[in-house]
Amino acid sequence: MPLDIIVGAQWGDEGKGRMVDLLAEQAAAVARWGGGDNAGHTVTVGDNIFKLHLIPSGIIHPLTVGVMGNGMVINPETLLAEMAHLEGLGVRVPPERLRISPSAHLITPAHRALDAAQEQQRGGGKIGTTLRGIGPAYVDKAARRGLRVGDMLDEEDLADKVKAHVENTNRQLSALYNAEPLDAHEVAAQFAEYARRLRPYIADTSVYLHQLLADGKRVLGEGAQGTLLDLDHGTYPYVTSSHPIAPGALLGLGLGFAAVGEVIGVTKAFQTRVGEGGFPTEQEGETAERLRGTGENPWDEFGTTTGRPRRVGWLDLVLLRYAVRVNGLTKLALTKLDILSGLKPMKICVAYEGGGRTHRELPLGLRGLEDFMPVYQELRGWDEDLRGVREWADLPQAARDYIHLIEEQAGVAVGWASVGPERGQLVARG
């Protein structure tokens, strides 16, 4: 059986956790390949709302193993709190249900302090990071001075490495940012306790996943963030520090090309973004309030990790075509279709105008997205409440027309459309 990969086709927050939860029931393992606790996946099951930042959301299924791959950066404090959160909701997380690569890197309080100091120094040119220490941890990885999960296997060696890491970061905090230093011995003591609790979970995840696939089992690759936040292929510099696109799954899990089956791109029925950077279809006023929600519900457009209100706008097919291309998407999953009910007329961006010409493809590298104006196609919209729909034929014709236009423009079929936050509020096609 193959490695099926789920990726975000926008700037993150597309509802990937929802699709992972749907498909994980058929998978032996769900494996996350990159990022850290700057990601957030929310899954609603009855009265329980699972908010996960590190552990693959497929672990909610009792027979599915969660795998945290070598491409991740992991804050042990967040991980242990998340395990306790799951246990409190009735999901046990013993070592046989969660495996962590020894090659994944660790995030420390020093990384977080450095992240905050750097973002503050940027002033008006800030990137809009989550201040979780993600960037500094990946910098240490690239500089070959990072702390890895495997370091927790040797208690004495871990203490020496943590102290050296904190002392090095303190020099940067003091000399470059005039920030308060951290207590290296205190941080080392914290990590000694984290290591004691997490050692049983450390395993060679690449070998484990390879064997599952060789045995004919299905593995699901769970993406974090989204295509447009990819370090190389996103809207730089307003990106994350890893590779959320589908090819990143192979690097971040230690698997080869032959493993890949379906590549499913998750996109909202409209566009959202958190943080800085250009957003051609961004809306304000009544339309924005209608798309975003009030924040009273967990599925409204407020960040799972940060709580920040998301910027919202009409769906951008220029960006979606780009996501299809760089990921090699084979299917699309459309989320939050129900939110568009009652928005009449509706708009969808089919191209950009800028530099005296029309662009159907994303003009990355030419200039910032803020220099381009969207070219809209207007649609009549629909009034019907979609939350009770479960069959494709029961969707209003206008909703089906909207999906057909997305398929025509993106060149990929839509296999699913969510019509509400609950696990069962989904229209599967075919």
C-alpha positions in Angstrom: 0.0 0.0 0.0 1.2 3.6 -0.6 2.1 6.7 1.3 -0.8 9.1 0.8 0.2 12.7 1.5 -2.1 15.4 2.7 -0.8 19.0 2.2 -2.2 22.5 2.7 -2.8 24.2 -0.6 -3.0 27.7 0.9 -1.2 29.6 3.7 -2.1 26.9 6.2 -5.2 26.6 8.4 -7.1 24.9 5.5 -8.6 22.1 7.7 -6.0 19.4 7.1 -6.7 17.8 10.4 -10.2 17.2 9.3 -9.0 15.2 6.2 -6.4 13.4 8.2 -9.0 12.3 10.7 -11.2 11.1 7.8 -8.5 9.0 6.1 -6.6 7.9 9.2 -9.1 5.2 9.9 -7.8 3.3 7.0 -4.1 3.9 7.8 -1.7 1.9 10.0 0.2 5.1 10.8 -0.1 8.8 10.3 3.2 10.6 10.0 4.0 14.3 10.4 7.2 15.3 8.5 7.9 19.0 9.3 7.4 22.1 11.4 6.8 22.4 15.1 4.1 23.7 17.4 3.6 26.7 15.2 1.0 24.4 13.4 -2.4 23.7 14.7 -5.0 21.0 13.7 -8.5 21.0 15.1 -10.7 17.9 14.9 -14.3 17.9 16.3 -15.7 14.5 17.4 -19.1 14.9 19.1 -18.6 17.1 22.1 -14.9 16.7 22.1 -12.7 19.3 20.3 -9.1 18.1 19.8 -6.5 20.8 19.3 -3.2 19.4 18.3 0.0 21.2 17.5 2.7 18.4 17.3 1.1 15.0 17.5 -0.4 13.8 14.2 -4.2 14.1 14.5 -4.7 10.6 13.2 -3.8 9.4 16.6 -7.5 10.0 17.6 -8.2 6.7 15.9 -7.5 3.9 18.5 -5.7 1.6 16.0 -3.5 4.2 14.3 0.1 5.0 15.3 1.3 8.5 15.3 4.8 9.2 13.9 6.8 12.4 14.4 9.4 12.5 11.6 13.0 13.6 11.4 12.0 16.9 9.7 10.2 18.2 12.7 11.4 20.6 15.5 9.8 19.6 18.8 9.3 21.5 22.0 9.1 18.7 24.6 7.1 20.9 27.0 4.4 21.3 24.4 4.5 17.7 23.4 4.0 16.4 27.0 1.1 18.9 27.5 -0.5 17.7 24.3 -0.2 14.1 25.4 -1.9 15.0 28.7 -4.6 16.9 26.7 -5.3 13.7 24.7 -5.4 11.5 27.8 -7.9 13.9 29.3 -10.2 13.4 26.3 -9.9 9.6 26.5 -7.1 9.0 23.9 -4.2 7.1 25.4 -0.8 7.8 24.1 1.6 5.0 25.2 4.9 4.4 23.4 3.4 1.8 21.1 1.0 4.5 19.7 3.5 7.3 19.2 7.0 7.1 17.8 9.5 10.0 17.6 12.5 10.1 15.2 15.8 10.5 17.0 16.8 12.9 14.2 14.1 15.4 14.8 15.4 18.6 16.5 14.5 20.0 19.8 13.2 23.5 20.6 14.3 25.1 23.9 13.4 28.2 25.9 16.5 29.7 24.4 15.1 29.3 20.9 11.9 31.0 21.9 13.7 33.9 23.6 15.8 34.4 20.5 12.7 34.3 18.3 10.9 37.0 20.3 14.0 39.2 20.4 14.6 39.0 16.6 10.9 39.7 15.8 10.9 42.7 18.1 14.0 44.1 16.5 12.4 43.9 13.0 9.9 46.5 14.1 7.6 47.4 11.2 9.3 44.8 9.0 8.3 41.9 11.2 7.6 38.6 9.6 4.7 37.7 11.9 6.2 34.5 13.5 4.3 32.6 16.1 7.2 33.2 18.6 7.5 29.5 19.2 11.2 29.3 18.4 10.7 27.5 15.1 13.1 29.6 13.0 16.0 29.6 15.5 15.7 25.9 15.9 16.0 25.3 12.1 18.9 27.8 12.0 20.7 25.7 14.6 19.9 22.6 12.5 21.3 24.1 9.3 24.4 25.4 11.3 24.9 21.8 12.6 24.8 22.9 16.2 21.2 21.8 16.9 19.9 19.6 19.7 18.3 16.4 18.5 15.7 14.1 20.1 18.4 11.3 20.0 20.5 13.4 22.4 17.9 12.6 25.1 19.1 9.0 25.1 22.3 10.0 27.0 21.5 11.9 30.2 25.1 13.3 30.8 25.7 14.2 27.2 22.3 15.9 27.0 23.1 18.1 30.0 26.4 19.3 28.5 24.8 20.0 25.1 21.8 21.9 26.6 24.1 24.1 28.8 26.4 24.9 25.8 23.4 25.7 23.7 21.9 28.1 26.2 25.2 29.8 26.9 25.8 30.3 23.2 22.3 31.8 22.8 22.7 34.0 25.8 25.7 35.6 24.1 23.5 36.4 21.1 20.7 37.7 23.3 23.0 40.0 25.2 25.2 41.3 22.4 22.7 41.7 19.6 19.3 42.3 21.3 20.1 43.5 24.8 17.8 40.8 26.1 17.8 38.9 29.5 19.9 35.7 29.6 18.5 32.3 30.6 19.7 30.1 33.4 21.6 27.3 31.6 21.5 24.9 34.6 17.7 25.4 35.0 17.0 24.6 31.3 19.3 21.6 31.5 17.3 20.3 34.5 14.1 20.8 32.7 15.3 18.8 29.7 16.6 16.0 31.9 13.0 15.5 33.1 11.6 15.7 29.5 14.2 13.1 28.4 13.2 10.7 31.2 9.5 10.9 30.1 10.1 10.8 26.4 12.9 8.2 26.0 10.4 5.3 25.5 8.9 7.0 22.5 12.2 7.4 20.5 12.4 5.0 17.6 13.9 4.6 14.1 10.8 6.0 12.4 12.2 5.7 8.8 12.7 1.9 9.3 9.3 1.6 10.9 7.4 3.4 8.1 9.4 1.5 5.4 8.4 -1.8 6.9 4.7 -0.8 7.2 4.7 0.0 3.5 6.6 -3.2 2.6 4.0 -5.2 4.5 1.2 -3.6 2.4 0.0 -1.2 5.1 -1.2 2.3 4.3 0.7 5.3 5.7 -0.7 8.8 5.7 1.6 11.8 5.6 0.2 14.7 7.6 1.3 18.1 6.4 1.6 21.1 8.7 1.3 24.8 7.5 0.7 25.2 3.8 2.2 25.4 0.4 2.5 29.2 0.4 4.5 29.0 3.6 7.2 26.7 2.1 10.7 28.1 2.7 11.7 27.7 -1.0 8.3 27.8 -2.8 6.2 30.1 -0.5 5.7 33.8 -0.5 9.1 34.6 0.8 10.1 36.1 3.3 6.7 35.6 4.9 7.2 31.8 5.1 8.0 29.1 7.7 11.4 27.5 8.1 10.6 24.1 6.7 9.1 22.4 3.6 5.3 21.9 3.9 5.0 20.9 0.3 4.5 17.2 -0.7 8.1 16.5 -1.6 9.1 17.6 1.9 7.3 14.5 3.2 10.0 12.2 1.7 12.8 14.3 3.2 11.1 14.6 6.6 10.2 10.9 6.9 13.1 9.2 5.3 11.2 7.6 2.5 11.8 7.3 -1.3 9.8 8.4 -4.3 8.3 4.9 -4.9 6.3 5.1 -1.7 4.0 7.9 -2.9 0.3 7.2 -3.8 -2.2 10.0 -3.7 -1.3 13.6 -3.0 -4.3 15.4 -1.6 -4.4 19.2 -1.4 -6.7 20.7 1.2 -8.1 24.2 0.4 -10.8 26.3 2.0 -13.7 27.4 -0.2 -12.3 30.9 0.4 -8.8 32.3 1.3 -7.3 33.0 4.7 -3.9 34.1 5.9 -2.3 34.8 9.3 0.7 37.2 9.6 2.2 39.6 7.2 2.6 39.7 3.4 0.5 40.4 0.3 -3.0 39.0 0.0 -4.6 40.1 -3.4 -8.1 38.9 -2.6 -8.3 40.1 1.0 -11.6 41.5 2.1 -12.6 43.9 4.9 -15.9 45.0 6.4 -19.1 43.0 6.2 -17.8 40.3 3.8 -14.7 39.7 6.0 -16.8 39.4 9.1 -19.1 37.0 7.4 -16.2 34.8 6.3 -14.2 35.0 9.6 -17.0 34.5 12.1 -17.1 36.1 15.6 -14.5 33.9 17.4 -17.2 32.4 19.6 -16.9 29.0 17.9 -13.6 27.0 17.8 -14.0 26.6 14.0 -14.2 30.4 13.4 -11.2 32.0 11.6 -8.9 32.5 14.6 -5.6 30.8 14.8 -5.5 27.4 16.6 -2.0 28.1 17.8 -1.9 31.9 18.2 -5.6 32.9 18.6 -5.0 35.7 16.1 -7.9 36.7 13.8 -7.1 35.4 10.3 -7.2 37.7 7.3 -9.9 36.5 4.9 -10.9 36.9 1.3 -12.2 35.3 -1.8 -10.7 32.1 -3.1 -7.6 32.7 -5.2 -7.3 30.3 -8.1 -3.9 31.7 -9.2 -2.5 30.5 -5.9 -4.4 27.2 -6.1 -3.0 26.4 -9.5 0.5 27.0 -8.2 -0.2 24.6 -5.3 -1.4 21.9 -7.7 1.8 22.3 -9.7 4.5 22.3 -7.0 2.9 19.5 -5.0 1.8 17.3 -7.9 -1.7 17.2 -6.4 -3.9 14.3 -7.5 -7.1 15.4 -5.6 -8.5 18.4 -3.8 -10.5 18.5 -0.6 -12.6 21.6 -0.2 -13.4 22.7 3.3 -15.9 25.2 4.8 -18.2 25.2 1.7 -21.1 25.9 4.1 -19.6 29.3 5.1 -20.4 30.6 1.6 -24.1 30.1 1.9 -25.9 33.4 1.7 -23.0 35.3 0.2 -24.5 36.7 -3.0 -23.0 37.5 -5.4 -19.8 35.5 -4.8 -16.4 36.2 -6.4 -13.5 34.0 -7.3 -10.0 35.2 -8.4 -9.0 33.7 -11.8 -6.0 35.9 -12.6 -3.9 38.9 -11.5 -3.3 42.2 -13.2 0.1 43.8 -12.7 3.1 45.2 -14.6 0.9 45.9 -17.6 -0.1 42.3 -18.2 -2.5 39.6 -17.0 -1.0 36.7 -14.9 -2.7 33.3 -14.7 0.3 31.8 -13.0 1.8 33.0 -9.7 4.4 35.7 -10.4 6.7 34.7 -7.5 10.1 36.4 -7.6 8.9 39.4 -9.7 7.6 41.5 -6.8 5.4 41.2 -3.8 1.8 40.0 -4.1 0.7 43.4 -2.8 1.6 44.8 -6.3 -1.0 42.7 -8.1 -4.8 43.2 -8.4 -7.2 40.3 -8.6 -9.2 39.6 -11.7 -12.6 38.3 -10.5 -15.2 36.1 -12.0 -18.6 36.7 -10.3 -21.0 33.8 -9.4 -24.6 33.9 -8.3 -24.1 32.1 -5.0 -26.7 30.2 -3.1 -28.9 30.6 0.0 -29.4 27.0 1.1 -28.0 25.8 4.4 -25.5 23.0 3.5 -24.8 21.7 6.9 -27.2 18.8 6.6 -26.1 17.8 3.0 -24.3 14.4 2.7 -24.7 13.6 -1.0 -23.2 15.4 -4.0 -26.6 15.4 -5.8 -28.2 17.2 -2.8 -25.8 20.2 -3.1 -27.5 23.3 -4.7 -26.7 23.6 -8.4 -24.9 26.9 -7.7 -22.6 25.2 -5.2 -21.8 22.4 -7.7 -21.1 25.1 -10.3 -18.7 26.7 -7.9 -16.8 23.4 -7.4 -16.8 22.7 -11.2 -15.2 26.1 -11.8 -12.5 25.3 -9.2 -11.8 21.9 -10.9 -11.7 23.4 -14.3 -9.3 26.2 -13.3 -7.1 24.0 -11.1 -7.0 21.0 -13.3 -7.7 18.6 -10.4 -10.9 16.9 -9.2 -12.5 17.8 -5.9 -13.0 14.5 -4.0 -14.5 15.9 -0.8 -16.3 19.0 0.5 -16.9 19.7 4.1 -20.2 21.4 5.1 -19.7 21.8 8.9 -17.2 21.3 11.7 -18.4 17.8 12.8 -16.6 14.7 11.7 -19.6 13.5 9.7 -20.5 16.8 8.0 -18.8 15.9 4.7 -19.8 15.2 1.2 -17.6 12.6 -0.4 -17.7 12.4 -4.2 -17.5 9.1 -6.0 
